[in-house]
């Protein structure tokens, strides 16, 4: 999957940002102007404020749509330009970036073994759900001395149990319980990351409310280095 990401990596907001694509690009190669990236509002209307760290991410197409034998260079061109015009600190600049997809032909993302392991766990749980089987989730209540007062289990079929056990072993786990715990840990991790992002956004808003828009320090740093 190929994405186009536009990000403000500066320290100040980009005011009156205008983005322009010099060619039409139809997402996933689908016909119709509603799929034409060049006609999206981000590329046809001015963005009043694009704050630091802000991102726009657009899915372009799968690799086989862009590079395959039946690829349509008019619908999904391998190269195009993105022009950004914006103002900051009483300056107006125009930047043009060439997006060349050709170097990515035959390339692939860096593999993530842990991500593959977690994906396998999720697929195993999806298989259970599709099978329509009821599965037990242990509910344990511990006393002060650590003893279990109650444990609930629900019987599942031998075939489903064998599939879960095989999946756990394939992912280097010693039990089905560990498989479920790993899946839950993944869900908890996602929730924690979402909470961190929300707190960062809240902090950014508080700083803006207190200090306003902070000036870009790049020029000052460059001046200090040249002394």
Secondary structure, 3 states (H helix, E strand, C coil): CEEEEEECCCCCCEEEEEEEECCCCEHHHCCCHHHEHHHCHHHHCCEEEECCCCEEEEEEECHHHHHCCCCCCCCCCCEEEEEEEEEECCEEEEEEEEEECHHHCCCCCCCCHHHHHHHHHHHHHHHHHHHCCCCCCCCCEECCCCCEEECCCCCCCHHHHHHHHHHHHHCCCCCHHHHHHHHHHHHHHHHHHHHHHHHHHHHHHHHHHHHCCCCCCHHHHHHHHCC
